[in-house]
């Protein structure tokens, strides 16, 4: 089979690596890809939202399967684009159609979906610039801290958690009136704060059947001890030590099953990955958010633990036969540590030469924001490279990731050295 993966980050590198290992893969293309992906696939300089360019590529290369990595093209309707084109409609696309992608594209849509299907989540209300005063009143009715979420896509940075009421009001005004997150914050969802520990649950679905992938926990804050600004993710651990079988039974019965059944009831066709951001509150799971694709950097620890042939799994999703797949999972723990550019998640420079990756042993190296420039690998994003390692537990795996991270170098490089600090095991 000729397979196309859309995207250019660490998530897509991890997915592409697993696809490249399948005997069912003839040719693998990634658009636009990155410097690391170039070693295992053919990068094509086509943007993920350039649907006409994607069509031309798919027809030219005889693509048999398309796997969508990031959320943007899904929310923009890339799957629908294929279904509505006579030349493309027979080619399977892994990723939900536009209507279902609103689960990530709109926080308000997601909250309404959860309420409709009795899926446990935080109490909330949503506001626009016209209802700013009502927003202030709602904030006054809550206990701190206050949770403000931009309704639309804001690259993982549209969520604010604030302890001070006046600051929360000022930020609400900034989001609604000053477009702090652009059009993403034209509507703002205000939620009650849930106090607990977070984790990510990943579900594969063909629209009727589902399989649950290994759990993961990512670390979003730039600073150690979970301080500072939110990022796209500084590292991840899988499995999550506190997510035992009793807890996961609750996740499946109260959240996963009602989510998949809810999509069917609401006539929202869904073939792809569902990321469910969870929080454990008093021993029970609640949903923080949905994403309509794999998380990043969680993909870099979840997909390497999959022993099954990923192409077989993806085709079963496309064909509606996921119930016939027996997922094989590596029992070892996996951890990934992300090296980021100096200044990230605020202003940072690109084009810094990366050295030392060739000296890394016993770990997987996934490129996130890199490119080839005059024969050299250089930085091309805020998050640059993830180093994934296995171990009998997450501590052993982290030790290997950190040892190998010391071999990697680029100007201004930074990474968190305290991953797993909150896991008392």
C-alpha positions as CSV (number, residue, x, y, z in Angstrom):
1,X,0.0,0.0,0.0
2,X,1.0,3.6,-0.6
3,X,0.3,5.6,2.5
4,X,0.2,9.4,3.2
5,X,0.6,10.9,6.6
6,X,-0.3,14.6,7.0
7,X,1.7,16.6,9.5
8,X,5.2,17.6,10.5
9,X,5.7,17.0,14.2
10,X,6.9,14.4,16.6
11,X,3.4,12.8,16.6
12,X,3.7,12.3,12.8
13,X,7.3,11.0,13.1
14,X,6.1,8.3,15.6
15,X,3.1,7.3,13.5
16,X,5.3,7.3,10.3
17,X,7.9,5.1,11.9
18,X,5.4,2.5,13.0
19,X,3.8,2.5,9.5
20,X,7.2,2.1,7.9
21,X,7.7,-1.1,9.9
22,X,4.6,-2.7,8.4
23,X,5.1,-5.3,5.6
24,X,1.9,-3.9,4.1
25,X,3.6,-0.5,3.4
26,X,5.0,-0.1,-0.1
27,X,5.7,3.6,-0.2
28,X,5.3,6.1,2.6
29,X,4.8,9.8,2.1
30,X,4.6,12.6,4.7
31,X,3.4,16.1,4.0
32,X,5.1,18.3,4.8
33,X,7.3,16.1,7.2
34,X,10.5,17.1,8.9
35,X,14.2,16.3,8.9
36,X,13.8,13.2,11.0
37,X,10.9,11.8,9.0
38,X,13.0,12.2,5.8
39,X,15.1,9.2,6.9
40,X,12.1,6.8,6.8
41,X,9.6,8.4,4.3
42,X,9.4,10.7,1.3
43,X,8.6,14.3,2.5
44,X,6.4,16.3,0.2
45,X,6.3,20.1,0.7
46,X,2.5,20.3,0.8
47,X,0.7,22.0,3.7
48,X,-1.8,20.1,5.8
49,X,-4.6,22.6,4.8
50,X,-3.7,22.7,1.1
51,X,-6.5,20.3,0.1
52,X,-6.0,20.8,-3.6
53,X,-2.3,20.1,-3.2
54,X,-3.1,17.0,-1.2
55,X,-5.5,15.8,-3.9
56,X,-2.8,16.2,-6.6
57,X,-0.3,14.3,-4.4
58,X,-2.7,11.5,-3.7
59,X,-3.6,11.0,-7.3
60,X,0.0,11.4,-8.6
61,X,1.4,8.8,-6.1
62,X,-1.5,6.4,-6.1
63,X,-2.2,6.8,-2.4
64,X,-4.3,4.0,-0.8
65,X,-4.7,5.4,2.7
66,X,-4.5,8.9,4.3
67,X,-3.7,9.3,8.0
68,X,-4.3,12.8,9.4
69,X,-2.0,13.8,12.2
70,X,-3.0,17.3,13.4
71,X,-6.4,18.8,14.2
72,X,-6.4,21.8,11.9
73,X,-7.2,19.9,8.6
74,X,-9.8,17.8,10.4
75,X,-11.6,20.8,11.8
76,X,-11.4,22.4,8.3
77,X,-13.0,19.3,6.7
78,X,-10.3,17.4,4.9
79,X,-12.2,14.1,5.3
80,X,-15.3,15.7,3.8
81,X,-13.2,17.0,1.0
82,X,-12.2,13.4,0.1
83,X,-15.8,12.2,0.4
84,X,-17.2,14.9,-1.8
85,X,-14.6,14.4,-4.6
86,X,-15.4,11.7,-7.2
87,X,-11.7,10.9,-7.7
88,X,-10.9,10.7,-3.9
89,X,-14.0,9.3,-2.2
90,X,-12.9,5.7,-2.3
91,X,-9.6,6.4,-0.5
92,X,-9.9,5.9,3.3
93,X,-9.1,8.8,5.5
94,X,-8.2,8.2,9.2
95,X,-9.7,11.2,11.1
96,X,-13.3,12.3,11.7
97,X,-15.4,14.3,9.3
98,X,-15.8,18.0,10.0
99,X,-19.1,17.8,12.0
100,X,-17.5,15.4,14.5
101,X,-14.2,17.3,14.5
102,X,-16.1,20.1,16.3
103,X,-15.5,18.0,19.5
104,X,-12.0,19.7,19.4
105,X,-12.8,22.6,17.2
106,X,-15.4,24.0,19.7
107,X,-15.1,23.7,23.5
108,X,-18.8,24.7,23.7
109,X,-19.8,22.0,21.3
110,X,-17.8,19.4,23.3
111,X,-19.4,20.5,26.6
112,X,-22.9,20.3,25.1
113,X,-22.1,16.8,23.7
114,X,-21.0,15.7,27.2
115,X,-24.1,17.1,28.9
116,X,-26.3,15.4,26.3
117,X,-24.8,12.0,26.8
118,X,-24.3,12.2,30.6
119,X,-20.5,12.1,30.4
120,X,-18.9,13.4,33.6
121,X,-17.3,16.8,33.2
122,X,-17.0,20.2,35.0
123,X,-19.9,22.5,35.3
124,X,-19.6,25.4,32.8
125,X,-21.2,28.3,30.9
126,X,-20.1,30.0,27.7
127,X,-19.9,33.7,26.9
128,X,-19.4,36.1,24.0
129,X,-18.6,39.8,23.9
130,X,-22.3,40.6,24.2
131,X,-22.6,38.6,27.4
132,X,-19.3,39.9,29.1
133,X,-21.2,41.2,32.2
134,X,-22.9,37.8,32.6
135,X,-19.4,36.3,32.4
136,X,-18.2,38.5,35.2
137,X,-21.3,37.5,37.3
138,X,-20.6,33.8,36.6
139,X,-17.0,34.2,37.7
140,X,-18.2,35.8,40.9
141,X,-20.4,32.7,41.6
142,X,-17.4,30.4,41.4
143,X,-14.7,29.6,43.9
144,X,-11.1,30.2,42.7
145,X,-9.1,29.1,40.8
146,X,-11.0,30.2,37.6
147,X,-10.8,28.2,34.4
148,X,-11.2,30.2,31.1
149,X,-11.0,28.3,27.8
150,X,-11.0,29.8,24.3
151,X,-13.8,28.0,22.4
152,X,-11.8,27.5,19.2
153,X,-8.4,26.1,18.3
154,X,-5.5,27.9,20.0
155,X,-2.6,25.5,19.5
156,X,-3.0,24.1,23.0
157,X,-2.5,27.5,24.6
158,X,-6.1,28.8,24.9
159,X,-6.7,27.7,28.5
160,X,-6.1,30.0,31.5
161,X,-6.2,29.0,35.1
162,X,-6.2,32.0,37.4
163,X,-6.4,32.4,41.2
164,X,-7.4,36.0,41.4
165,X,-11.0,37.1,40.5
166,X,-10.0,40.5,39.2
167,X,-7.3,38.9,37.0
168,X,-9.8,36.4,35.7
169,X,-12.2,39.2,34.8
170,X,-9.4,41.1,33.0
171,X,-8.4,38.0,31.0
172,X,-12.0,37.3,30.1
173,X,-12.3,40.9,28.7
174,X,-9.0,40.5,26.9
175,X,-10.2,37.2,25.3
176,X,-13.6,38.5,24.3
177,X,-13.0,42.1,23.4
178,X,-9.3,42.2,22.5
179,X,-9.2,38.9,20.7
180,X,-6.3,37.6,22.9
181,X,-6.4,34.2,21.0
182,X,-7.8,35.7,17.8
183,X,-11.1,34.3,16.5
184,X,-10.6,31.2,18.8
185,X,-11.7,33.3,21.8
186,X,-14.8,34.9,20.2
187,X,-16.6,32.6,22.6
188,X,-15.1,31.7,26.0
189,X,-16.1,28.7,28.1
190,X,-15.8,29.3,31.9
191,X,-15.6,26.1,33.9
192,X,-15.6,25.1,37.6
193,X,-12.0,24.1,38.6
194,X,-11.5,20.4,39.1
195,X,-8.8,19.5,41.6
196,X,-7.1,16.2,40.8
197,X,-4.4,14.6,38.7
198,X,-4.6,14.5,34.9
199,X,-4.1,11.8,32.3
200,X,-4.8,11.1,28.7
201,X,-6.9,8.2,27.3
202,X,-6.6,7.3,23.6
203,X,-9.4,5.5,21.7
204,X,-9.4,4.1,18.2
205,X,-12.9,3.8,16.6
206,X,-14.3,2.7,13.3
207,X,-17.6,4.5,14.1
208,X,-19.1,1.5,15.9
209,X,-16.4,-0.5,17.5
210,X,-13.5,0.9,19.6
211,X,-10.2,-0.1,21.2
212,X,-8.5,1.7,24.0
213,X,-4.7,2.4,23.6
214,X,-2.3,2.7,26.6
215,X,-2.8,5.6,28.9
216,X,-0.3,8.5,29.0
217,X,0.4,11.5,31.1
218,X,1.9,14.6,29.6
219,X,3.5,17.7,31.1
220,X,2.3,20.9,29.7
221,X,4.0,23.7,31.7
222,X,7.4,25.0,30.6
223,X,8.8,25.1,34.1
224,X,9.7,22.4,36.5
225,X,7.2,21.6,39.2
226,X,4.5,22.4,36.6
227,X,5.1,26.1,36.7
228,X,5.1,28.8,34.0
229,X,3.4,29.1,30.7
230,X,1.5,26.3,29.0
231,X,3.2,24.6,26.1
232,X,2.3,22.0,23.5
233,X,3.8,19.5,25.9
234,X,7.3,19.0,27.5
235,X,7.2,15.2,27.8
236,X,5.1,12.2,28.6
237,X,4.9,8.9,30.5
238,X,3.0,5.7,29.6
239,X,1.4,3.8,31.2
240,X,0.0,6.1,34.0
241,X,0.8,4.4,37.3
242,X,-2.3,5.4,39.1
243,X,-4.7,4.4,36.3
244,X,-5.3,0.8,37.5
245,X,-7.8,-1.6,36.0
246,X,-10.7,-0.5,38.4
247,X,-10.2,3.1,37.3
248,X,-9.9,2.2,33.6
249,X,-13.1,0.2,33.9
250,X,-14.9,3.4,35.1
251,X,-13.3,5.3,32.2
252,X,-14.5,2.8,29.7
253,X,-18.1,2.4,31.1
254,X,-18.7,6.1,32.0
255,X,-16.8,7.9,29.3
256,X,-15.4,5.9,26.3
257,X,-18.6,3.8,25.6
258,X,-21.0,6.8,26.0
259,X,-18.7,8.9,23.8
260,X,-18.6,6.4,20.9
261,X,-22.4,5.7,21.3
262,X,-23.1,9.4,21.5
263,X,-21.3,10.0,18.2
264,X,-23.5,7.4,16.6
265,X,-26.7,8.8,18.1
266,X,-25.8,12.3,17.0
267,X,-25.1,11.0,13.5
268,X,-21.5,12.2,13.7
269,X,-19.4,9.7,11.5
270,X,-16.1,9.1,13.2
271,X,-13.2,7.0,11.9
272,X,-10.0,7.8,13.7
273,X,-8.4,8.6,17.1
274,X,-10.2,10.1,20.0
275,X,-8.0,11.7,22.6
276,X,-9.9,12.1,26.0
277,X,-8.2,14.4,28.4
278,X,-9.2,13.1,31.9
279,X,-8.8,14.2,35.5
280,X,-9.0,11.9,38.5
281,X,-11.1,13.6,41.1
282,X,-11.7,11.8,44.4
283,X,-10.9,8.5,42.7
284,X,-13.3,9.0,39.8
285,X,-12.7,10.1,36.1
286,X,-14.1,13.3,34.6
287,X,-13.5,14.7,31.1
288,X,-11.5,17.9,30.7
289,X,-11.5,18.0,26.9
290,X,-11.7,16.0,23.7
291,X,-9.1,16.1,20.9
292,X,-9.9,14.5,17.5
293,X,-6.4,13.1,16.9
294,X,-3.5,11.7,18.9
295,X,-1.8,14.0,21.4
296,X,1.7,15.2,21.1
297,X,4.0,14.3,22.9
298,X,1.8,11.4,24.1
299,X,1.9,9.7,20.7
300,X,5.7,9.4,21.1
301,X,5.1,7.1,24.1
302,X,1.8,5.4,23.2
303,X,2.5,4.3,19.5
304,X,6.0,2.8,20.3
305,X,4.3,0.6,22.8
306,X,1.9,-0.8,20.2
307,X,3.3,-4.2,19.0
308,X,0.5,-4.8,16.5
309,X,0.9,-3.9,12.9
310,X,-0.4,-0.3,12.8
311,X,-1.4,-0.5,9.1
312,X,-3.6,-3.5,9.8
313,X,-5.2,-1.6,12.7
314,X,-5.8,1.5,10.5
315,X,-7.3,-0.5,7.7
316,X,-9.6,-2.3,10.2
317,X,-10.7,1.2,11.4
318,X,-11.4,2.2,7.7
319,X,-13.2,-1.0,7.0
320,X,-15.4,-1.1,10.1
321,X,-13.8,-4.3,11.4
322,X,-11.9,-3.0,14.4
323,X,-13.7,-5.6,16.6
324,X,-11.6,-8.3,14.8
325,X,-8.3,-6.7,15.9
326,X,-6.5,-7.9,19.0
327,X,-4.2,-5.0,20.1
328,X,-0.8,-6.2,21.3
329,X,0.8,-3.8,23.8
330,X,4.4,-3.8,25.0
331,X,4.3,-4.3,28.8
332,X,7.3,-2.0,29.4
333,X,6.9,1.7,30.4
334,X,7.9,4.4,27.9
335,X,8.8,8.0,28.5
336,X,9.6,10.9,26.2
337,X,11.4,14.1,27.0
338,X,11.0,17.1,24.7
339,X,13.9,19.4,23.9
340,X,12.6,22.9,23.1
341,X,14.0,26.2,21.7
342,X,15.2,28.9,24.1
343,X,12.4,31.3,24.8
344,X,9.6,28.9,23.9
345,X,6.5,29.1,24.3
346,X,7.1,32.8,23.7
347,X,9.5,34.3,21.1
348,X,12.2,31.9,19.9
349,X,14.7,31.7,17.1
350,X,14.8,29.1,14.4
351,X,17.7,27.8,12.3
352,X,20.0,26.6,15.1
353,X,22.1,23.6,14.1
354,X,21.3,20.3,15.9
355,X,24.2,18.0,16.7
356,X,24.7,14.8,18.7
357,X,21.6,12.9,17.7
358,X,23.8,10.3,16.0
359,X,25.4,9.5,19.4
360,X,22.0,8.5,21.0
361,X,21.7,4.8,21.8
362,X,18.9,2.7,23.3
363,X,16.3,5.4,22.6
364,X,14.0,6.5,19.8
365,X,14.6,10.0,18.5
366,X,11.5,11.8,17.1
367,X,11.9,15.1,15.3
368,X,9.2,17.7,16.1
369,X,10.3,21.1,14.8
370,X,13.3,20.4,12.5
371,X,14.3,20.8,8.8
372,X,17.2,20.1,6.6
373,X,19.1,23.3,5.6
374,X,22.3,23.0,3.4
375,X,22.8,19.4,4.5
376,X,22.4,20.2,8.2
377,X,19.5,19.5,10.6
378,X,18.4,22.7,12.1
379,X,15.6,23.8,14.5
380,X,12.3,24.8,12.9
381,X,9.9,25.1,15.8
382,X,9.4,25.6,19.5
383,X,9.4,22.0,20.3
384,X,12.4,20.5,18.5
385,X,13.2,16.8,19.4
386,X,11.6,14.2,21.6
387,X,13.7,11.3,23.0
388,X,11.6,8.2,23.9
389,X,13.0,5.3,26.0
390,X,11.6,2.0,27.4
391,X,12.1,0.6,30.9
392,X,10.7,-1.8,33.5
393,X,9.0,1.3,35.0
394,X,8.8,5.0,34.1
395,X,11.8,5.9,36.3
396,X,14.1,3.5,34.5
397,X,12.8,4.7,31.2
398,X,13.3,8.4,32.1
399,X,16.9,7.7,33.2
400,X,17.7,6.5,29.7
401,X,15.9,9.5,28.1
402,X,17.8,12.0,30.2
403,X,21.2,10.3,29.6
404,X,20.6,10.5,25.9
405,X,19.3,14.1,26.1
406,X,22.7,15.1,27.4
407,X,24.2,14.0,24.0
408,X,22.0,16.4,22.1
409,X,22.9,20.0,21.4
410,X,21.6,23.2,19.8
411,X,21.8,26.8,20.8
412,X,19.4,27.7,23.6
413,X,18.2,24.1,24.1
414,X,16.0,23.5,27.1
415,X,14.2,20.5,28.6
416,X,12.5,19.7,31.9
417,X,14.4,17.5,34.2
418,X,11.6,16.6,36.6
419,X,9.1,14.6,34.6
420,X,7.1,12.1,36.8
421,X,7.7,14.3,39.9
422,X,4.0,14.1,40.8
423,X,3.7,10.3,40.6
424,X,4.3,8.9,44.1
425,X,5.1,5.4,43.1
